Structure formats: structure tokens, C-alpha cells
Amino acid sequence: MSNFLSRNDGSPVDLAHQNARSRLRNFSIGALVVVHGLGMFGAPFAAALHFGQPEATAHQNFHVIWEAFKYFAASSACVSIALGPLRRGDRWAWWTMLVACLALFGGVFVAHALSRGGPAIDHWSYGSFLVISLAALALLTRTPAGTHH
């Protein structure tokens, strides 16, 4: 069996190449879903680590819980965007995901630069999430889906 079909104009379509691009695109979407899924489930865990520390004020504890809810919501929205509009190839979804990844993961480095309070584990985990996300987004630009660019 041939890996080529004909287009309407008679030119060949390389199915193997299209399948490889489709797998790469699905892998990229999957990577974004995993990274943001970890964010969804990591937010309550992080809140549990920081809530009620001996020197913390009630106001600081309030922000720990609130930030966990916001991070959960942002990560949930990113998972939904990745599985829907980004998978379809909607251009706005790519840009939204880029901004979200830079803010959620790159923001850790900005916060550390301003406060010098970021633990090493956050640098490694969020740095990894940032690299994985940027690589996935870069691959998505190389494997466009449909006509929604």
C-alpha cells in the first residue's frame, strides 16, 4: 500500500509525513495538559505546605489559600484551552497559552528576583514546566492544525 494519496489537483499527499506531524502535535498538546494538570493538583499541595506557618499572619494565610484557588483555576483553564481551541489550531489559544505559561512558570523567577524567597525546588520544577511548555508551543507552530491560524 502506498503512503501517498492524491489531492484534488492530482498532487500526492504524503500520509506518513501527515501522521508524524499529527503525532508530534498530539504529543505537544499532551505535554501542555500534563504540565498544567500537575499545576491543578499541585496548588492545593503547595497551599497545605505554606498555610499556618508559625510566623504567618492571618492575612498571609488568606493569600496562601486564595493563590491556590487562582492557580488551580488558571491551570484548569489552560488544560481546557489545550484540549479544545489549541488542539484545533485557533491562533488566539496559542497566544493565550504562551502568556499563561510565561506568567505561571516564568513568574516564579520574577518573584524570586524581587523577593529572594523562592526555594530551589520551585526553580527546578517551574523552570522545567516553562521549558517543556515553550518547546511544546514551538512545536505547535511547526505543525499547524487545519485552517484556524
Secondary structure in CASP SS format (residue, H / E / C, confidence):
PFRMAT SS
TARGET T0000
AUTHOR 0000-0000-0000
METHOD secondary structure of the structure
MODEL  1
M C 1.00
S C 1.00
N C 1.00
F E 1.00
L E 1.00
S E 1.00
R C 1.00
N C 1.00
D C 1.00
G C 1.00
S C 1.00
P E 1.00
V E 1.00
D E 1.00
L H 1.00
A H 1.00
H H 1.00
Q H 1.00
N H 1.00
A H 1.00
R H 1.00
S H 1.00
R H 1.00
L H 1.00
R H 1.00
N H 1.00
F H 1.00
S H 1.00
I H 1.00
G H 1.00
A H 1.00
L H 1.00
V H 1.00
V H 1.00
V H 1.00
H H 1.00
G H 1.00
L H 1.00
G H 1.00
M H 1.00
F H 1.00
G H 1.00
A H 1.00
P H 1.00
F H 1.00
A H 1.00
A H 1.00
A H 1.00
L H 1.00
H H 1.00
F C 1.00
G C 1.00
Q C 1.00
P C 1.00
E C 1.00
A C 1.00
T C 1.00
A H 1.00
H H 1.00
Q H 1.00
N H 1.00
F H 1.00
H H 1.00
V H 1.00
I H 1.00
W H 1.00
E H 1.00
A H 1.00
F H 1.00
K H 1.00
Y H 1.00
F H 1.00
A H 1.00
A H 1.00
S H 1.00
S H 1.00
A H 1.00
C H 1.00
V H 1.00
S H 1.00
I H 1.00
A H 1.00
L H 1.00
G H 1.00
P H 1.00
L H 1.00
R H 1.00
R H 1.00
G C 1.00
D C 1.00
R H 1.00
W H 1.00
A H 1.00
W H 1.00
W H 1.00
T H 1.00
M H 1.00
L H 1.00
V H 1.00
A H 1.00
C H 1.00
L H 1.00
A H 1.00
L H 1.00
F H 1.00
G H 1.00
G H 1.00
V H 1.00
F H 1.00
V H 1.00
A H 1.00
H H 1.00
A H 1.00
L H 1.00
S H 1.00
R C 1.00
G C 1.00
G C 1.00
P C 1.00
A H 1.00
I H 1.00
D H 1.00
H H 1.00
W H 1.00
S H 1.00
Y H 1.00
G H 1.00
S H 1.00
F H 1.00
L H 1.00
V H 1.00
I H 1.00
S H 1.00
L H 1.00
A H 1.00
A H 1.00
L H 1.00
A H 1.00
L H 1.00
L H 1.00
T H 1.00
R H 1.00
T C 1.00
P C 1.00
A C 1.00
G C 1.00
T C 1.00
H C 1.00
H C 1.00
END
